[in-house]
Amino acid sequence: MTPAIRADLLSDTLTRPTSGMRAAMADAEVGDDVFGEDPTLRALEERVASLLGHEAGLFTPSGSMANQLGLRLHVGPGEELVCDSLAHVVRAELGAAAVFSGISSRTWVAPRGLLDPRQPLELMITGVGPYQVCTRLVVVENTHNFGGGTVQPLAAIRTLREATSGAGVALHLDGARLWNAHVASGVTLGDYGREFDTVSVCLSKGLGAPVGSVLVGSTEHIAEARVWRKRYGGGMRQAGVLAAAGLYALDHHVERLAEDHARARRAAEAFAAAAPGSIDPATVETNILVMDARVAGWTGAALAAAAAEQGVRLYAVGPTAVRLVWHLDVDDAGTDLAIDVLTGLLGHPHR
Ligand SMILES: Cc1ncc(COP(=O)(O)O)c(C=O)c1O
């Protein structure tokens, strides 16, 4: 029999709506959003746009759709975007930029996904006529998922913004977990958001809503994205029930992300003590911990399977790398269990 999972650290997308959130959804005032008549959805779009310092917002069913709508606003078929090689838009959106928008992508390699503005600036090519692909967009991810929840420094973003705007290259922020970056760094959402032409944020990760993301940008960009969302089949009707969950999450679940960050750091310290070299706790800035199990002789898949046997689920994100993600449904007891199980496994090298 498969053992029951008692601490599920696979992803922060696993969260289930709380009873307060479900009550807010049940009470939501709704209308047909394709006709622009859902007041709750409109309120969410306006609130998120204003938080991020932008004119308008568009609700989408997923972060991938919000990103893909954003990318196509800036890059035409046969033109390119550049981003780091671990970015979600190139690693986990199944080639959508190429499939739907004919976009070419090039990447730079960034340890932990940490932004060094010199790297995109070296990669970008503009104004080279019909001989080389023209760079139209740089994508930044904050926090960086596969990089281990890395927070991008505002100074690096500002340096990039200054150089790219001079070169006529747009900036898109994949801010699926921008809430975590804001809580960890104290930088306001608006200070991050205003440096970008478009920003996508997710409500369904650490914030705990069951569905939904928002793309923000200028009024013109969002009007164009609304047309493309309908074309992609993403026009929704009484989606105010979903927006109500997002509004509830903004009221109740942003500041509490600090608890997830503290639990992730506590676990990182325990893992570093049990298997020195597997993780540097100082790099665990938010709710994601990516550790290298190689030092204790484990492959990622073997460690994930052994942990699951003892009730802890995590994700093998590479041959020897595993990822653990803290969220609303993992408390101190779940964290203690994860620490006990993993320090036990890491302390007994796997040969
Ligand atoms: C950084 C990042 N961007 C975008 C997404 C896409 O979100 P969705 O799964 O809602 O399409 C994810 C999902 O995990 C993510 O981690």
The ligand as an SDF file (V2000), in Angstrom:
LIG
                    3D

 16 16  0  0  0  0  0  0  0  0999 V2000
    7.4540   31.0630  -12.0440 C   0  0  0  0  0  0  0  0  0  0  0  0
    6.2080   30.5000  -12.6240 C   0  0  0  0  0  0  0  0  0  0  0  0
    5.6110   31.1320  -13.6250 N   0  0  0  0  0  0  0  0  0  0  0  0
    4.4810   30.6840  -14.1770 C   0  0  0  0  0  0  0  0  0  0  0  0
    3.8640   29.5400  -13.7120 C   0  0  0  0  0  0  0  0  0  0  0  0
    2.6390   29.0210  -14.4130 C   0  0  0  0  0  0  0  0  0  0  0  0
    1.5200   28.9710  -13.6400 O   0  0  0  0  0  0  0  0  0  0  0  0
    0.3200   27.9370  -14.0310 P   0  0  0  0  0  0  0  0  0  0  0  0
    0.7260   26.6200  -13.4930 O   0  0  0  0  0  0  0  0  0  0  0  0
   -0.8620   28.5540  -13.3520 O   0  0  0  0  0  0  0  0  0  0  0  0
    0.1980   27.9440  -15.5160 O   0  0  0  0  0  0  0  0  0  0  0  0
    4.4480   28.8360  -12.6560 C   0  0  0  0  0  0  0  0  0  0  0  0
    3.8270   27.5950  -12.1450 C   0  0  0  0  0  0  0  0  0  0  0  0
    4.3170   26.9240  -11.2860 O   0  0  0  0  0  0  0  0  0  0  0  0
    5.6500   29.3330  -12.0970 C   0  0  0  0  0  0  0  0  0  0  0  0
    6.2710   28.6910  -11.0950 O   0  0  0  0  0  0  0  0  0  0  0  0
  1  2  1  0
  2  3  1  0
  2 15  2  0
  3  4  2  0
  4  5  1  0
  5  6  1  0
  5 12  2  0
  6  7  1  0
  7  8  1  0
  8  9  2  0
  8 10  1  0
  8 11  1  0
 12 13  1  0
 12 15  1  0
 13 14  2  0
 15 16  1  0
M  END
$$$$
